[in-house]
Structures are given as C-alpha cells and as structure tokens.
Amino acid sequence: INTRSKFSFFCWRKGSGEHYELQIKMNKYNLIAIINVLEVILILGIITLAGIFRNWWLLLLLFVIGSAESEKRLLNQK
C-alpha cells in the first residue's frame, strides 16, 4: 500500500508539469524500488514457468539476467 501511494503521488505530481524535473529527482529512489519489485515478480514468474514446463533454458536465461543485473548494479555504485 505504501509503495502504491508513493507511485500514485508521483503520477499525480507528474501531471502538474512545472514540478516535473524536481519530482523526477525526488522520486528517483522510489522508481528504482518499484523497478526492483517488478524484477522480482518477473524472476519468480520465470522460475514458476521453468518449474511447470521443465524448461532449463528459462533457468539459464534467468541466470544470464541475474548476472547482467548484478553487473549493472556494480557499475552504478562506482
């Protein structure tokens, strides 16, 4: 509920135009948190599909995505 209210607040403020850039800067970490949640849902979905269809290439794909994500995060920290 907390994340949803932050996100709706962001969308509402985005419509006002003049505070657009300021709001982007303020809500940068909120957006990152939302993206991380979506990534977790996606990964869980891939694991579930891999379990249902016994497709090992999905798990391989997941591993590749995970490796790319951790590399991206390391680059962002520098």
mmCIF file of the N, C-alpha and C atoms, coordinates in Angstrom:
data_MODEL
# 
_entry.id   MODEL 
# 
loop_
_atom_site.group_PDB 
_atom_site.id 
_atom_site.type_symbol 
_atom_site.label_atom_id 
_atom_site.label_alt_id 
_atom_site.label_comp_id 
_atom_site.label_asym_id 
_atom_site.label_entity_id 
_atom_site.label_seq_id 
_atom_site.pdbx_PDB_ins_code 
_atom_site.Cartn_x 
_atom_site.Cartn_y 
_atom_site.Cartn_z 
_atom_site.occupancy 
_atom_site.B_iso_or_equiv 
_atom_site.pdbx_formal_charge 
_atom_site.auth_seq_id 
_atom_site.auth_comp_id 
_atom_site.auth_asym_id 
_atom_site.auth_atom_id 
_atom_site.pdbx_PDB_model_num 
ATOM 1   N N  . ILE A 1 1  ? 0.848  -1.206  0.000   1.00 0.00 ? 1  ILE A N  1 
ATOM 2   C CA . ILE A 1 1  ? 0.000  0.000   0.000   1.00 0.00 ? 1  ILE A CA 1 
ATOM 3   C C  . ILE A 1 1  ? 0.880  1.253   0.000   1.00 0.00 ? 1  ILE A C  1 
ATOM 4   N N  . ASN A 1 2  ? 1.968  1.217   0.784   1.00 0.00 ? 2  ASN A N  1 
ATOM 5   C CA . ASN A 1 2  ? 2.874  2.361   0.888   1.00 0.00 ? 2  ASN A CA 1 
ATOM 6   C C  . ASN A 1 2  ? 3.527  2.685   -0.461  1.00 0.00 ? 2  ASN A C  1 
ATOM 7   N N  . THR A 1 3  ? 4.018  1.649   -1.143  1.00 0.00 ? 3  THR A N  1 
ATOM 8   C CA . THR A 1 3  ? 4.657  1.831   -2.449  1.00 0.00 ? 3  THR A CA 1 
ATOM 9   C C  . THR A 1 3  ? 3.656  2.371   -3.464  1.00 0.00 ? 3  THR A C  1 
ATOM 10  N N  . ARG A 1 4  ? 2.430  1.835   -3.414  1.00 0.00 ? 4  ARG A N  1 
ATOM 11  C CA . ARG A 1 4  ? 1.399  2.251   -4.356  1.00 0.00 ? 4  ARG A CA 1 
ATOM 12  C C  . ARG A 1 4  ? 1.058  3.732   -4.171  1.00 0.00 ? 4  ARG A C  1 
ATOM 13  N N  . SER A 1 5  ? 0.954  4.176   -2.923  1.00 0.00 ? 5  SER A N  1 
ATOM 14  C CA . SER A 1 5  ? 0.630  5.578   -2.653  1.00 0.00 ? 5  SER A CA 1 
ATOM 15  C C  . SER A 1 5  ? 1.754  6.501   -3.128  1.00 0.00 ? 5  SER A C  1 
ATOM 16  N N  . LYS A 1 6  ? 3.000  6.068   -2.945  1.00 0.00 ? 6  LYS A N  1 
ATOM 17  C CA . LYS A 1 6  ? 4.140  6.846   -3.437  1.00 0.00 ? 6  LYS A CA 1 
ATOM 18  C C  . LYS A 1 6  ? 4.093  6.944   -4.964  1.00 0.00 ? 6  LYS A C  1 
ATOM 19  N N  . PHE A 1 7  ? 3.760  5.830   -5.601  1.00 0.00 ? 7  PHE A N  1 
ATOM 20  C CA . PHE A 1 7  ? 3.731  5.793   -7.060  1.00 0.00 ? 7  PHE A CA 1 
ATOM 21  C C  . PHE A 1 7  ? 2.601  6.657   -7.611  1.00 0.00 ? 7  PHE A C  1 
ATOM 22  N N  . SER A 1 8  ? 1.423  6.585   -6.995  1.00 0.00 ? 8  SER A N  1 
ATOM 23  C CA . SER A 1 8  ? 0.293  7.400   -7.443  1.00 0.00 ? 8  SER A CA 1 
ATOM 24  C C  . SER A 1 8  ? 0.586  8.887   -7.201  1.00 0.00 ? 8  SER A C  1 
ATOM 25  N N  . PHE A 1 9  ? 1.260  9.183   -6.086  1.00 0.00 ? 9  PHE A N  1 
ATOM 26  C CA . PHE A 1 9  ? 1.676  10.553  -5.783  1.00 0.00 ? 9  PHE A CA 1 
ATOM 27  C C  . PHE A 1 9  ? 2.611  11.061  -6.877  1.00 0.00 ? 9  PHE A C  1 
ATOM 28  N N  . PHE A 1 10 ? 3.533  10.206  -7.295  1.00 0.00 ? 10 PHE A N  1 
ATOM 29  C CA . PHE A 1 10 ? 4.474  10.554  -8.356  1.00 0.00 ? 10 PHE A CA 1 
ATOM 30  C C  . PHE A 1 10 ? 3.729  10.842  -9.656  1.00 0.00 ? 10 PHE A C  1 
ATOM 31  N N  . CYS A 1 11 ? 2.765  9.969   -10.009 1.00 0.00 ? 11 CYS A N  1 
ATOM 32  C CA . CYS A 1 11 ? 1.985  10.146  -11.242 1.00 0.00 ? 11 CYS A CA 1 
ATOM 33  C C  . CYS A 1 11 ? 1.176  11.440  -11.191 1.00 0.00 ? 11 CYS A C  1 
ATOM 34  N N  . TRP A 1 12 ? 0.595  11.721  -10.022 1.00 0.00 ? 12 TRP A N  1 
ATOM 35  C CA . TRP A 1 12 ? -0.222 12.916  -9.844  1.00 0.00 ? 12 TRP A CA 1 
ATOM 36  C C  . TRP A 1 12 ? 0.634  14.178  -9.995  1.00 0.00 ? 12 TRP A C  1 
ATOM 37  N N  . ARG A 1 13 ? 1.813  14.177  -9.406  1.00 0.00 ? 13 ARG A N  1 
ATOM 38  C CA . ARG A 1 13 ? 2.694  15.335  -9.482  1.00 0.00 ? 13 ARG A CA 1 
ATOM 39  C C  . ARG A 1 13 ? 3.250  15.516  -10.896 1.00 0.00 ? 13 ARG A C  1 
ATOM 40  N N  . LYS A 1 14 ? 3.447  14.405  -11.586 1.00 0.00 ? 14 LYS A N  1 
ATOM 41  C CA . LYS A 1 14 ? 3.989  14.440  -12.943 1.00 0.00 ? 14 LYS A CA 1 
ATOM 42  C C  . LYS A 1 14 ? 3.056  15.234  -13.863 1.00 0.00 ? 14 LYS A C  1 
ATOM 43  N N  . GLY A 1 15 ? 1.754  15.156  -13.609 1.00 0.00 ? 15 GLY A N  1 
ATOM 44  C CA . GLY A 1 15 ? 0.765  15.854  -14.426 1.00 0.00 ? 15 GLY A CA 1 
ATOM 45  C C  . GLY A 1 15 ? 0.828  17.370  -14.300 1.00 0.00 ? 15 GLY A C  1 
ATOM 46  N N  . SER A 1 16 ? 1.390  17.883  -13.200 1.00 0.00 ? 16 SER A N  1 
ATOM 47  C CA . SER A 1 16 ? 1.408  19.327  -12.964 1.00 0.00 ? 16 SER A CA 1 
ATOM 48  C C  . SER A 1 16 ? 2.478  20.050  -13.796 1.00 0.00 ? 16 SER A C  1 
ATOM 49  N N  . GLY A 1 17 ? 3.398  19.297  -14.397 1.00 0.00 ? 17 GLY A N  1 
ATOM 50  C CA . GLY A 1 17 ? 4.331  19.870  -15.369 1.00 0.00 ? 17 GLY A CA 1 
ATOM 51  C C  . GLY A 1 17 ? 5.483  20.669  -14.773 1.00 0.00 ? 17 GLY A C  1 
ATOM 52  N N  . GLU A 1 18 ? 5.181  21.744  -14.052 1.00 0.00 ? 18 GLU A N  1 
ATOM 53  C CA . GLU A 1 18 ? 6.228  22.653  -13.569 1.00 0.00 ? 18 GLU A CA 1 
ATOM 54  C C  . GLU A 1 18 ? 7.158  21.993  -12.556 1.00 0.00 ? 18 GLU A C  1 
ATOM 55  N N  . HIS A 1 19 ? 6.626  21.031  -11.788 1.00 0.00 ? 19 HIS A N  1 
ATOM 56  C CA . HIS A 1 19 ? 7.441  20.336  -10.785 1.00 0.00 ? 19 HIS A CA 1 
ATOM 57  C C  . HIS A 1 19 ? 8.039  19.040  -11.336 1.00 0.00 ? 19 HIS A C  1 
ATOM 58  N N  . TYR A 1 20 ? 7.914  18.860  -12.644 1.00 0.00 ? 20 TYR A N  1 
ATOM 59  C CA . TYR A 1 20 ? 8.303  17.598  -13.288 1.00 0.00 ? 20 TYR A CA 1 
ATOM 60  C C  . TYR A 1 20 ? 9.733  17.174  -12.966 1.00 0.00 ? 20 TYR A C  1 
ATOM 61  N N  . GLU A 1 21 ? 10.702 18.047  -13.256 1.00 0.00 ? 21 GLU A N  1 
ATOM 62  C CA . GLU A 1 21 ? 12.110 17.686  -13.057 1.00 0.00 ? 21 GLU A CA 1 
ATOM 63  C C  . GLU A 1 21 ? 12.444 17.463  -11.586 1.00 0.00 ? 21 GLU A C  1 
ATOM 64  N N  . LEU A 1 22 ? 11.977 18.356  -10.731 1.00 0.00 ? 22 LEU A N  1 
ATOM 65  C CA . LEU A 1 22 ? 12.198 18.241  -9.290  1.00 0.00 ? 22 LEU A CA 1 
ATOM 66  C C  . LEU A 1 22 ? 11.633 16.923  -8.767  1.00 0.00 ? 22 LEU A C  1 
ATOM 67  N N  . GLN A 1 23 ? 10.427 16.581  -9.249  1.00 0.00 ? 23 GLN A N  1 
ATOM 68  C CA . GLN A 1 23 ? 9.764  15.375  -8.786  1.00 0.00 ? 23 GLN A CA 1 
ATOM 69  C C  . GLN A 1 23 ? 10.498 14.120  -9.258  1.00 0.00 ? 23 GLN A C  1 
ATOM 70  N N  . ILE A 1 24 ? 11.031 14.161  -10.489 1.00 0.00 ? 24 ILE A N  1 
ATOM 71  C CA . ILE A 1 24 ? 11.833 13.042  -11.002 1.00 0.00 ? 24 ILE A CA 1 
ATOM 72  C C  . ILE A 1 24 ? 13.030 12.804  -10.073 1.00 0.00 ? 24 ILE A C  1 
ATOM 73  N N  . LYS A 1 25 ? 13.717 13.898  -9.702  1.00 0.00 ? 25 LYS A N  1 
ATOM 74  C CA . LYS A 1 25 ? 14.888 13.783  -8.828  1.00 0.00 ? 25 LYS A CA 1 
ATOM 75  C C  . LYS A 1 25 ? 14.501 13.232  -7.459  1.00 0.00 ? 25 LYS A C  1 
ATOM 76  N N  . MET A 1 26 ? 13.397 13.745  -6.901  1.00 0.00 ? 26 MET A N  1 
ATOM 77  C CA . MET A 1 26 ? 12.965 13.316  -5.577  1.00 0.00 ? 26 MET A CA 1 
ATOM 78  C C  . MET A 1 26 ? 12.510 11.859  -5.563  1.00 0.00 ? 26 MET A C  1 
ATOM 79  N N  . ASN A 1 27 ? 11.875 11.432  -6.656  1.00 0.00 ? 27 ASN A N  1 
ATOM 80  C CA . ASN A 1 27 ? 11.288 10.097  -6.683  1.00 0.00 ? 27 ASN A CA 1 
ATOM 81  C C  . ASN A 1 27 ? 12.148 9.067   -7.401  1.00 0.00 ? 27 ASN A C  1 
ATOM 82  N N  . LYS A 1 28 ? 13.401 9.441   -7.675  1.00 0.00 ? 28 LYS A N  1 
ATOM 83  C CA . LYS A 1 28 ? 14.313 8.524   -8.361  1.00 0.00 ? 28 LYS A CA 1 
ATOM 84  C C  . LYS A 1 28 ? 14.430 7.199   -7.607  1.00 0.00 ? 28 LYS A C  1 
ATOM 85  N N  . TYR A 1 29 ? 14.588 7.271   -6.289  1.00 0.00 ? 29 TYR A N  1 
ATOM 86  C CA . TYR A 1 29 ? 14.762 6.054   -5.493  1.00 0.00 ? 29 TYR A CA 1 
ATOM 87  C C  . TYR A 1 29 ? 13.457 5.275   -5.369  1.00 0.00 ? 29 TYR A C  1 
ATOM 88  N N  . ASN A 1 30 ? 12.323 5.985   -5.356  1.00 0.00 ? 30 ASN A N  1 
ATOM 89  C CA . ASN A 1 30 ? 11.017 5.309   -5.362  1.00 0.00 ? 30 ASN A CA 1 
ATOM 90  C C  . ASN A 1 30 ? 10.852 4.493   -6.635  1.00 0.00 ? 30 ASN A C  1 
ATOM 91  N N  . LEU A 1 31 ? 11.222 5.094   -7.772  1.00 0.00 ? 31 LEU A N  1 
ATOM 92  C CA . LEU A 1 31 ? 11.118 4.397   -9.057  1.00 0.00 ? 31 LEU A CA 1 
ATOM 93  C C  . LEU A 1 31 ? 12.040 3.187   -9.096  1.00 0.00 ? 31 LEU A C  1 
ATOM 94  N N  . ILE A 1 32 ? 13.257 3.340   -8.581  1.00 0.00 ? 32 ILE A N  1 
ATOM 95  C CA . ILE A 1 32 ? 14.201 2.218   -8.519  1.00 0.00 ? 32 ILE A CA 1 
ATOM 96  C C  . ILE A 1 32 ? 13.611 1.083   -7.688  1.00 0.00 ? 32 ILE A C  1 
ATOM 97  N N  . ALA A 1 33 ? 12.976 1.426   -6.559  1.00 0.00 ? 33 ALA A N  1 
ATOM 98  C CA . ALA A 1 33 ? 12.347 0.413   -5.702  1.00 0.00 ? 33 ALA A CA 1 
ATOM 99  C C  . ALA A 1 33 ? 11.228 -0.307  -6.437  1.00 0.00 ? 33 ALA A C  1 
ATOM 100 N N  . ILE A 1 34 ? 10.399 0.452   -7.180  1.00 0.00 ? 34 ILE A N  1 
ATOM 101 C CA . ILE A 1 34 ? 9.299  -0.147  -7.948  1.00 0.00 ? 34 ILE A CA 1 
ATOM 102 C C  . ILE A 1 34 ? 9.853  -1.075  -9.025  1.00 0.00 ? 34 ILE A C  1 
ATOM 103 N N  . ILE A 1 35 ? 10.907 -0.627  -9.736  1.00 0.00 ? 35 ILE A N  1 
ATOM 104 C CA . ILE A 1 35 ? 11.537 -1.455  -10.773 1.00 0.00 ? 35 ILE A CA 1 
ATOM 105 C C  . ILE A 1 35 ? 12.087 -2.744  -10.166 1.00 0.00 ? 35 ILE A C  1 
ATOM 106 N N  . ASN A 1 36 ? 12.718 -2.642  -8.989  1.00 0.00 ? 36 ASN A N  1 
ATOM 107 C CA . ASN A 1 36 ? 13.242 -3.834  -8.308  1.00 0.00 ? 36 ASN A CA 1 
ATOM 108 C C  . ASN A 1 36 ? 12.134 -4.818  -7.968  1.00 0.00 ? 36 ASN A C  1 
ATOM 109 N N  . VAL A 1 37 ? 10.986 -4.312  -7.498  1.00 0.00 ? 37 VAL A N  1 
ATOM 110 C CA . VAL A 1 37 ? 9.831  -5.168  -7.189  1.00 0.00 ? 37 VAL A CA 1 
ATOM 111 C C  . VAL A 1 37 ? 9.348  -5.871  -8.455  1.00 0.00 ? 37 VAL A C  1 
ATOM 112 N N  . LEU A 1 38 ? 9.262  -5.121  -9.569  1.00 0.00 ? 38 LEU A N  1 
ATOM 113 C CA . LEU A 1 38 ? 8.833  -5.708  -10.844 1.00 0.00 ? 38 LEU A CA 1 
ATOM 114 C C  . LEU A 1 38 ? 9.810  -6.785  -11.304 1.00 0.00 ? 38 LEU A C  1 
ATOM 115 N N  . GLU A 1 39 ? 11.114 -6.541  -11.110 1.00 0.00 ? 39 GLU A N  1 
ATOM 116 C CA . GLU A 1 39 ? 12.131 -7.536  -11.469 1.00 0.00 ? 39 GLU A CA 1 
ATOM 117 C C  . GLU A 1 39 ? 11.952 -8.820  -10.677 1.00 0.00 ? 39 GLU A C  1 
ATOM 118 N N  . VAL A 1 40 ? 11.688 -8.687  -9.369  1.00 0.00 ? 40 VAL A N  1 
ATOM 119 C CA . VAL A 1 40 ? 11.478 -9.862  -8.514  1.00 0.00 ? 40 VAL A CA 1 
ATOM 120 C C  . VAL A 1 40 ? 10.265 -10.655 -8.987  1.00 0.00 ? 40 VAL A C  1 
ATOM 121 N N  . ILE A 1 41 ? 9.164  -9.948  -9.316  1.00 0.00 ? 41 ILE A N  1 
ATOM 122 C CA . ILE A 1 41 ? 7.952  -10.611 -9.822  1.00 0.00 ? 41 ILE A CA 1 
ATOM 123 C C  . ILE A 1 41 ? 8.265  -11.351 -11.123 1.00 0.00 ? 41 ILE A C  1 
ATOM 124 N N  . LEU A 1 42 ? 9.017  -10.696 -12.020 1.00 0.00 ? 42 LEU A N  1 
ATOM 125 C CA . LEU A 1 42 ? 9.407  -11.307 -13.293 1.00 0.00 ? 42 LEU A CA 1 
ATOM 126 C C  . LEU A 1 42 ? 10.237 -12.566 -13.072 1.00 0.00 ? 42 LEU A C  1 
ATOM 127 N N  . ILE A 1 43 ? 11.222 -12.481 -12.188 1.00 0.00 ? 43 ILE A N  1 
ATOM 128 C CA . ILE A 1 43 ? 12.096 -13.620 -11.889 1.00 0.00 ? 43 ILE A CA 1 
ATOM 129 C C  . ILE A 1 43 ? 11.300 -14.778 -11.298 1.00 0.00 ? 43 ILE A C  1 
ATOM 130 N N  . LEU A 1 44 ? 10.390 -14.481 -10.348 1.00 0.00 ? 44 LEU A N  1 
ATOM 131 C CA . LEU A 1 44 ? 9.545  -15.523 -9.759  1.00 0.00 ? 44 LEU A CA 1 
ATOM 132 C C  . LEU A 1 44 ? 8.655  -16.159 -10.823 1.00 0.00 ? 44 LEU A C  1 
ATOM 133 N N  . GLY A 1 45 ? 8.152  -15.339 -11.748 1.00 0.00 ? 45 GLY A N  1 
ATOM 134 C CA . GLY A 1 45 ? 7.339  -15.841 -12.855 1.00 0.00 ? 45 GLY A CA 1 
ATOM 135 C C  . GLY A 1 45 ? 8.123  -16.793 -13.743 1.00 0.00 ? 45 GLY A C  1 
ATOM 136 N N  . ILE A 1 46 ? 9.369  -16.439 -14.061 1.00 0.00 ? 46 ILE A N  1 
ATOM 137 C CA . ILE A 1 46 ? 10.233 -17.295 -14.885 1.00 0.00 ? 46 ILE A CA 1 
ATOM 138 C C  . ILE A 1 46 ? 10.520 -18.610 -14.168 1.00 0.00 ? 46 ILE A C  1 
ATOM 139 N N  . ILE A 1 47 ? 10.804 -18.534 -12.855 1.00 0.00 ? 47 ILE A N  1 
ATOM 140 C CA . ILE A 1 47 ? 11.056 -19.757 -12.078 1.00 0.00 ? 47 ILE A CA 1 
ATOM 141 C C  . ILE A 1 47 ? 9.827  -20.664 -12.092 1.00 0.00 ? 47 ILE A C  1 
ATOM 142 N N  . THR A 1 48 ? 8.639  -20.071 -11.924 1.00 0.00 ? 48 THR A N  1 
ATOM 143 C CA . THR A 1 48 ? 7.388  -20.834 -11.936 1.00 0.00 ? 48 THR A CA 1 
ATOM 144 C C  . THR A 1 48 ? 7.180  -21.503 -13.291 1.00 0.00 ? 48 THR A C  1 
ATOM 145 N N  . LEU A 1 49 ? 7.394  -20.741 -14.369 1.00 0.00 ? 49 LEU A N  1 
ATOM 146 C CA . LEU A 1 49 ? 7.252  -21.298 -15.725 1.00 0.00 ? 49 LEU A CA 1 
ATOM 147 C C  . LEU A 1 49 ? 8.246  -22.427 -15.962 1.00 0.00 ? 49 LEU A C  1 
ATOM 148 N N  . ALA A 1 50 ? 9.480  -22.216 -15.502 1.00 0.00 ? 50 ALA A N  1 
ATOM 149 C CA . ALA A 1 50 ? 10.511 -23.250 -15.652 1.00 0.00 ? 50 ALA A CA 1 
ATOM 150 C C  . ALA A 1 50 ? 10.104 -24.521 -14.904 1.00 0.00 ? 50 ALA A C  1 
ATOM 151 N N  . GLY A 1 51 ? 9.489  -24.349 -13.734 1.00 0.00 ? 51 GLY A N  1 
ATOM 152 C CA . GLY A 1 51 ? 9.015  -25.488 -12.953 1.00 0.00 ? 51 GLY A CA 1 
ATOM 153 C C  . GLY A 1 51 ? 7.875  -26.220 -13.644 1.00 0.00 ? 51 GLY A C  1 
ATOM 154 N N  . ILE A 1 52 ? 6.962  -25.456 -14.252 1.00 0.00 ? 52 ILE A N  1 
ATOM 155 C CA . ILE A 1 52 ? 5.804  -26.062 -14.926 1.00 0.00 ? 52 ILE A CA 1 
ATOM 156 C C  . ILE A 1 52 ? 6.241  -26.802 -16.189 1.00 0.00 ? 52 ILE A C  1 
ATOM 157 N N  . PHE A 1 53 ? 7.017  -26.145 -17.027 1.00 0.00 ? 53 PHE A N  1 
ATOM 158 C CA . PHE A 1 53 ? 7.358  -26.703 -18.344 1.00 0.00 ? 53 PHE A CA 1 
ATOM 159 C C  . PHE A 1 53 ? 8.668  -27.480 -18.357 1.00 0.00 ? 53 PHE A C  1 
ATOM 160 N N  . ARG A 1 54 ? 9.386  -27.480 -17.206 1.00 0.00 ? 54 ARG A N  1 
ATOM 161 C CA . ARG A 1 54 ? 10.682 -28.154 -17.114 1.00 0.00 ? 54 ARG A CA 1 
ATOM 162 C C  . ARG A 1 54 ? 11.652 -27.654 -18.199 1.00 0.00 ? 54 ARG A C  1 
ATOM 163 N N  . ASN A 1 55 ? 11.587 -26.360 -18.457 1.00 0.00 ? 55 ASN A N  1 
ATOM 164 C CA . ASN A 1 55 ? 12.479 -25.780 -19.468 1.00 0.00 ? 55 ASN A CA 1 
ATOM 165 C C  . ASN A 1 55 ? 13.726 -25.232 -18.789 1.00 0.00 ? 55 ASN A C  1 
ATOM 166 N N  . TRP A 1 56 ? 14.841 -25.921 -18.983 1.00 0.00 ? 56 TRP A N  1 
ATOM 167 C CA . TRP A 1 56 ? 16.080 -25.491 -18.332 1.00 0.00 ? 56 TRP A CA 1 
ATOM 168 C C  . TRP A 1 56 ? 16.637 -24.224 -18.964 1.00 0.00 ? 56 TRP A C  1 
ATOM 169 N N  . TRP A 1 57 ? 16.267 -23.971 -20.234 1.00 0.00 ? 57 TRP A N  1 
ATOM 170 C CA . TRP A 1 57 ? 16.768 -22.749 -20.880 1.00 0.00 ? 57 TRP A CA 1 
ATOM 171 C C  . TRP A 1 57 ? 16.196 -21.505 -20.213 1.00 0.00 ? 57 TRP A C  1 
ATOM 172 N N  . LEU A 1 58 ? 14.996 -21.621 -19.602 1.00 0.00 ? 58 LEU A N  1 
ATOM 173 C CA . LEU A 1 58 ? 14.448 -20.485 -18.854 1.00 0.00 ? 58 LEU A CA 1 
ATOM 174 C C  . LEU A 1 58 ? 15.304 -20.173 -17.625 1.00 0.00 ? 58 LEU A C  1 
ATOM 175 N N  . LEU A 1 59 ? 15.759 -21.235 -16.956 1.00 0.00 ? 59 LEU A N  1 
ATOM 176 C CA . LEU A 1 59 ? 16.637 -21.041 -15.797 1.00 0.00 ? 59 LEU A CA 1 
ATOM 177 C C  . LEU A 1 59 ? 17.976 -20.444 -16.228 1.00 0.00 ? 59 LEU A C  1 
ATOM 178 N N  . LEU A 1 60 ? 18.458 -20.879 -17.386 1.00 0.00 ? 60 LEU A N  1 
ATOM 179 C CA . LEU A 1 60 ? 19.695 -20.324 -17.942 1.00 0.00 ? 60 LEU A CA 1 
ATOM 180 C C  . LEU A 1 60 ? 19.514 -18.839 -18.254 1.00 0.00 ? 60 LEU A C  1 
ATOM 181 N N  . LEU A 1 61 ? 18.358 -18.518 -18.871 1.00 0.00 ? 61 LEU A N  1 
ATOM 182 C CA . LEU A 1 61 ? 18.018 -17.128 -19.172 1.00 0.00 ? 61 LEU A CA 1 
ATOM 183 C C  . LEU A 1 61 ? 17.964 -16.293 -17.895 1.00 0.00 ? 61 LEU A C  1 
ATOM 184 N N  . LEU A 1 62 ? 17.353 -16.870 -16.858 1.00 0.00 ? 62 LEU A N  1 
ATOM 185 C CA . LEU A 1 62 ? 17.257 -16.210 -15.554 1.00 0.00 ? 62 LEU A CA 1 
ATOM 186 C C  . LEU A 1 62 ? 18.645 -15.923 -14.983 1.00 0.00 ? 62 LEU A C  1 
ATOM 187 N N  . PHE A 1 63 ? 19.532 -16.907 -15.098 1.00 0.00 ? 63 PHE A N  1 
ATOM 188 C CA . PHE A 1 63 ? 20.904 -16.745 -14.620 1.00 0.00 ? 63 PHE A CA 1 
ATOM 189 C C  . PHE A 1 63 ? 21.612 -15.609 -15.365 1.00 0.00 ? 63 PHE A C  1 
ATOM 190 N N  . VAL A 1 64 ? 21.415 -15.555 -16.679 1.00 0.00 ? 64 VAL A N  1 
ATOM 191 C CA . VAL A 1 64 ? 22.019 -14.501 -17.504 1.00 0.00 ? 64 VAL A CA 1 
ATOM 192 C C  . VAL A 1 64 ? 21.481 -13.128 -17.097 1.00 0.00 ? 64 VAL A C  1 
ATOM 193 N N  . ILE A 1 65 ? 20.143 -13.045 -16.909 1.00 0.00 ? 65 ILE A N  1 
ATOM 194 C CA . ILE A 1 65 ? 19.523 -11.788 -16.478 1.00 0.00 ? 65 ILE A CA 1 
ATOM 195 C C  . ILE A 1 65 ? 20.071 -11.364 -15.114 1.00 0.00 ? 65 ILE A C  1 
ATOM 196 N N  . GLY A 1 66 ? 20.175 -12.318 -14.189 1.00 0.00 ? 66 GLY A N  1 
ATOM 197 C CA . GLY A 1 66 ? 20.697 -12.047 -12.853 1.00 0.00 ? 66 GLY A CA 1 
ATOM 198 C C  . GLY A 1 66 ? 22.133 -11.542 -12.890 1.00 0.00 ? 66 GLY A C  1 
ATOM 199 N N  . SER A 1 67 ? 22.953 -12.162 -13.738 1.00 0.00 ? 67 SER A N  1 
ATOM 200 C CA . SER A 1 67 ? 24.354 -11.742 -13.879 1.00 0.00 ? 67 SER A CA 1 
ATOM 201 C C  . SER A 1 67 ? 24.439 -10.327 -14.431 1.00 0.00 ? 67 SER A C  1 
ATOM 202 N N  . ALA A 1 68 ? 23.615 -10.049 -15.447 1.00 0.00 ? 68 ALA A N  1 
ATOM 203 C CA . ALA A 1 68 ? 23.597 -8.717  -16.056 1.00 0.00 ? 68 ALA A CA 1 
ATOM 204 C C  . ALA A 1 68 ? 23.153 -7.668  -15.040 1.00 0.00 ? 68 ALA A C  1 
ATOM 205 N N  . GLU A 1 69 ? 22.144 -8.017  -14.233 1.00 0.00 ? 69 GLU A N  1 
ATOM 206 C CA . GLU A 1 69 ? 21.637 -7.094  -13.213 1.00 0.00 ? 69 GLU A CA 1 
ATOM 207 C C  . GLU A 1 69 ? 22.705 -6.768  -12.171 1.00 0.00 ? 69 GLU A C  1 
ATOM 208 N N  . SER A 1 70 ? 23.397 -7.794  -11.670 1.00 0.00 ? 70 SER A N  1 
ATOM 209 C CA . SER A 1 70 ? 24.413 -7.559  -10.640 1.00 0.00 ? 70 SER A CA 1 
ATOM 210 C C  . SER A 1 70 ? 25.572 -6.736  -11.201 1.00 0.00 ? 70 SER A C  1 
ATOM 211 N N  . GLU A 1 71 ? 25.925 -6.976  -12.465 1.00 0.00 ? 71 GLU A N  1 
ATOM 212 C CA . GLU A 1 71 ? 26.974 -6.175  -13.108 1.00 0.00 ? 71 GLU A CA 1 
ATOM 213 C C  . GLU A 1 71 ? 26.534 -4.725  -13.237 1.00 0.00 ? 71 GLU A C  1 
ATOM 214 N N  . LYS A 1 72 ? 25.270 -4.525  -13.640 1.00 0.00 ? 72 LYS A N  1 
ATOM 215 C CA . LYS A 1 72 ? 24.722 -3.185  -13.804 1.00 0.00 ? 72 LYS A CA 1 
ATOM 216 C C  . LYS A 1 72 ? 24.739 -2.434  -12.474 1.00 0.00 ? 72 LYS A C  1 
ATOM 217 N N  . ARG A 1 73 ? 24.374 -3.135  -11.389 1.00 0.00 ? 73 ARG A N  1 
ATOM 218 C CA . ARG A 1 73 ? 24.353 -2.510  -10.063 1.00 0.00 ? 73 ARG A CA 1 
ATOM 219 C C  . ARG A 1 73 ? 25.763 -2.133  -9.619  1.00 0.00 ? 73 ARG A C  1 
ATOM 220 N N  . LEU A 1 74 ? 26.737 -3.006  -9.904  1.00 0.00 ? 74 LEU A N  1 
ATOM 221 C CA . LEU A 1 74 ? 28.124 -2.709  -9.545  1.00 0.00 ? 74 LEU A CA 1 
ATOM 222 C C  . LEU A 1 74 ? 28.619 -1.477  -10.294 1.00 0.00 ? 74 LEU A C  1 
ATOM 223 N N  . LEU A 1 75 ? 28.248 -1.375  -11.584 1.00 0.00 ? 75 LEU A N  1 
ATOM 224 C CA . LEU A 1 75 ? 28.638 -0.217  -12.385 1.00 0.00 ? 75 LEU A CA 1 
ATOM 225 C C  . LEU A 1 75 ? 27.988 1.058   -11.855 1.00 0.00 ? 75 LEU A C  1 
ATOM 226 N N  . ASN A 1 76 ? 26.722 0.955   -11.423 1.00 0.00 ? 76 ASN A N  1 
ATOM 227 C CA . ASN A 1 76 ? 26.007 2.120   -10.901 1.00 0.00 ? 76 ASN A CA 1 
ATOM 228 C C  . ASN A 1 76 ? 26.597 2.620   -9.591  1.00 0.00 ? 76 ASN A C  1 
ATOM 229 N N  . GLN A 1 77 ? 27.166 1.715   -8.792  1.00 0.00 ? 77 GLN A N  1 
ATOM 230 C CA . GLN A 1 77 ? 27.734 2.095   -7.498  1.00 0.00 ? 77 GLN A CA 1 
ATOM 231 C C  . GLN A 1 77 ? 29.033 2.887   -7.651  1.00 0.00 ? 77 GLN A C  1 
ATOM 232 N N  . LYS A 1 78 ? 29.780 2.638   -8.738  1.00 0.00 ? 78 LYS A N  1 
ATOM 233 C CA . LYS A 1 78 ? 31.084 3.293   -8.919  1.00 0.00 ? 78 LYS A CA 1 
ATOM 234 C C  . LYS A 1 78 ? 30.949 4.783   -9.237  1.00 0.00 ? 78 LYS A C  1 
# 
